[in-house]
């Protein structure tokens, strides 16, 4: 079992580098609370970011700025090139691909109609009586008949 005791500081221990006067211990907690409230009211987030510029050396700031500028220009150039390529592909597809697709669709319709007509003719021939050249429903041509008879 552990026994906990509260030890009071003595004046002779104040020479220790780890000790601090009792007033500084209480004042530090008070000062921290007052510092937090002072910063919230006086300094904005933007001002804190601007104050960071003083921490970074000018040569480092310049190199960061130039790298960001180069990166931004590369992104901008790449965006323009990609945009131009997309424009070329879409307009080509509309000018060439769309009419071609319409023509192929019309051709497919014509082929389908021809297949249907061929199937109808084959079905009519199967229904025709044997020995008849003409399918049923069609009149057999008669010889040449003068008009009016």
BADOMI-909530 format. One record per residue (C-alpha): residue number from 1; residue in three letters; chain; z, y, x. Coordinates in Angstrom, 3 decimals, always signed. Layout:
<atoms>
NUM ALA A Z Y X $
...
</atoms>
This chain:
<atoms>
1 UNK A +0.000 +0.000 +0.000 $
2 UNK A -0.830 +3.506 +1.174 $
3 UNK A +1.605 +6.349 +1.028 $
4 UNK A +0.225 +9.887 +0.764 $
5 UNK A +2.174 +12.877 +2.045 $
6 UNK A +1.381 +16.564 +1.910 $
7 UNK A +1.977 +18.126 +5.289 $
8 UNK A +2.667 +21.833 +5.571 $
9 UNK A +1.053 +23.629 +8.473 $
10 UNK A +3.285 +25.199 +11.054 $
11 UNK A +2.714 +28.340 +13.043 $
12 UNK A +2.596 +26.485 +16.322 $
13 UNK A -0.358 +24.371 +15.134 $
14 UNK A -2.455 +27.503 +14.620 $
15 UNK A -3.634 +27.210 +18.237 $
16 UNK A -5.631 +24.147 +17.289 $
17 UNK A -9.395 +24.779 +17.050 $
18 UNK A -9.478 +22.864 +13.782 $
19 UNK A -6.853 +24.839 +11.962 $
20 UNK A -7.425 +27.948 +9.933 $
21 UNK A -5.016 +30.341 +8.318 $
22 UNK A -4.142 +29.643 +4.715 $
23 UNK A -5.585 +32.934 +3.553 $
24 UNK A -9.019 +32.102 +4.985 $
25 UNK A -9.085 +28.797 +3.124 $
26 UNK A -8.543 +30.429 -0.210 $
27 UNK A -10.712 +33.430 +0.561 $
28 UNK A -13.647 +31.243 +1.549 $
29 UNK A -13.794 +29.674 -1.902 $
30 UNK A -13.490 +33.070 -3.498 $
31 UNK A -16.146 +34.540 -1.250 $
32 UNK A -18.564 +31.694 -1.988 $
33 UNK A -18.321 +32.260 -5.699 $
34 UNK A -18.813 +35.998 -5.253 $
35 UNK A -21.792 +35.486 -2.912 $
36 UNK A -23.546 +33.229 -5.415 $
37 UNK A -23.215 +35.759 -8.201 $
38 UNK A -24.377 +38.627 -5.965 $
39 UNK A -27.541 +36.753 -4.892 $
40 UNK A -28.478 +35.867 -8.432 $
41 UNK A -28.414 +39.480 -9.595 $
42 UNK A -29.929 +41.285 -6.621 $
43 UNK A -32.559 +39.019 -5.089 $
44 UNK A -35.529 +37.468 -6.884 $
45 UNK A -37.349 +34.280 -5.984 $
46 UNK A -40.324 +36.268 -4.686 $
47 UNK A -38.080 +38.282 -2.388 $
48 UNK A -36.627 +35.085 -0.971 $
49 UNK A -40.106 +33.722 -0.239 $
50 UNK A -41.142 +36.997 +1.393 $
51 UNK A -37.992 +36.876 +3.523 $
52 UNK A -39.123 +33.502 +4.860 $
53 UNK A -42.031 +35.283 +6.589 $
54 UNK A -39.529 +36.747 +9.040 $
55 UNK A -38.337 +33.275 +9.992 $
56 UNK A -41.810 +31.935 +10.890 $
57 UNK A -43.277 +33.340 +14.136 $
58 UNK A -46.488 +35.415 +13.854 $
59 UNK A -48.614 +32.929 +15.831 $
60 UNK A -47.568 +30.104 +13.522 $
61 UNK A -48.206 +32.276 +10.458 $
62 UNK A -51.671 +33.123 +11.763 $
63 UNK A -52.550 +29.477 +12.441 $
64 UNK A -51.299 +28.434 +8.992 $
65 UNK A -53.259 +31.247 +7.387 $
66 UNK A -56.467 +30.379 +9.229 $
67 UNK A -56.127 +26.668 +8.388 $
68 UNK A -55.558 +27.445 +4.720 $
69 UNK A -58.537 +29.806 +4.741 $
70 UNK A -60.790 +27.191 +6.326 $
71 UNK A -59.594 +24.550 +3.869 $
72 UNK A -60.240 +26.869 +0.936 $
73 UNK A -63.757 +27.660 +2.163 $
74 UNK A -64.526 +23.951 +2.648 $
75 UNK A -63.284 +23.175 -0.865 $
76 UNK A -65.325 +26.049 -2.293 $
77 UNK A -68.503 +24.984 -0.444 $
78 UNK A -68.016 +21.348 -1.445 $
79 UNK A -67.521 +22.384 -5.064 $
80 UNK A -70.742 +24.393 -5.043 $
81 UNK A -72.733 +21.530 -3.490 $
82 UNK A -71.320 +18.976 -5.928 $
83 UNK A -72.008 +21.338 -8.835 $
84 UNK A -75.613 +21.795 -7.710 $
85 UNK A -76.091 +18.041 -7.365 $
86 UNK A -74.672 +17.423 -10.836 $
87 UNK A -76.993 +20.119 -12.240 $
88 UNK A -80.036 +18.541 -10.566 $
89 UNK A -79.178 +15.044 -11.810 $
90 UNK A -78.491 +16.115 -15.398 $
91 UNK A -81.576 +18.292 -15.742 $
92 UNK A -83.759 +15.571 -14.205 $
93 UNK A -82.315 +13.042 -16.616 $
94 UNK A -83.010 +15.325 -19.549 $
95 UNK A -86.546 +16.255 -18.488 $
96 UNK A -87.675 +12.805 -17.369 $
97 UNK A -85.283 +10.250 -18.777 $
98 UNK A -85.059 +11.444 -22.382 $
99 UNK A -88.826 +11.480 -23.085 $
100 UNK A -89.178 +8.139 -21.307 $
101 UNK A -86.418 +6.641 -23.457 $
102 UNK A -88.089 +7.926 -26.626 $
103 UNK A -91.459 +6.450 -25.606 $
104 UNK A -89.869 +3.093 -24.785 $
105 UNK A -88.134 +3.076 -28.170 $
106 UNK A -91.412 +3.778 -29.988 $
107 UNK A -93.123 +1.013 -28.007 $
108 UNK A -90.358 -1.419 -28.956 $
109 UNK A -90.802 -0.504 -32.641 $
110 UNK A -94.552 -1.148 -32.440 $
111 UNK A -94.028 -4.524 -30.750 $
112 UNK A -91.494 -5.467 -33.431 $
113 UNK A -93.919 -4.521 -36.214 $
114 UNK A -96.670 -6.592 -34.602 $
115 UNK A -94.333 -9.604 -34.438 $
116 UNK A -93.439 -9.177 -38.121 $
117 UNK A -97.130 -8.965 -39.115 $
118 UNK A -97.949 -12.069 -37.078 $
119 UNK A -95.061 -13.938 -38.724 $
120 UNK A -96.275 -12.866 -42.181 $
121 UNK A -99.819 -14.080 -41.422 $
122 UNK A -98.534 -17.412 -40.147 $
123 UNK A -96.377 -17.821 -43.249 $
124 UNK A -99.309 -17.009 -45.534 $
125 UNK A -101.537 -19.539 -43.762 $
126 UNK A -98.909 -22.212 -44.238 $
127 UNK A -98.820 -21.501 -47.985 $
128 UNK A -102.628 -21.486 -48.387 $
129 UNK A -104.202 -24.623 -49.814 $
130 UNK A -105.939 -26.804 -47.278 $
131 UNK A -109.587 -26.049 -46.800 $
132 UNK A -109.241 -22.470 -47.905 $
133 UNK A -110.227 -19.896 -45.360 $
134 UNK A -108.500 -17.038 -47.071 $
135 UNK A -104.829 -16.729 -47.787 $
136 UNK A -103.757 -16.680 -51.411 $
137 UNK A -103.913 -13.288 -53.036 $
138 UNK A -107.089 -12.279 -51.246 $
139 UNK A -110.377 -12.408 -53.122 $
140 UNK A -113.143 -14.449 -51.597 $
141 UNK A -116.137 -12.267 -50.860 $
142 UNK A -119.122 -12.930 -53.054 $
143 UNK A -122.623 -12.376 -51.970 $
144 UNK A -124.277 -9.025 -51.983 $
145 UNK A -124.162 -7.600 -55.501 $
146 UNK A -126.240 -4.595 -56.451 $
147 UNK A -124.337 -1.651 -57.865 $
148 UNK A -123.805 -1.578 -61.568 $
149 UNK A -123.700 -5.366 -62.086 $
</atoms>
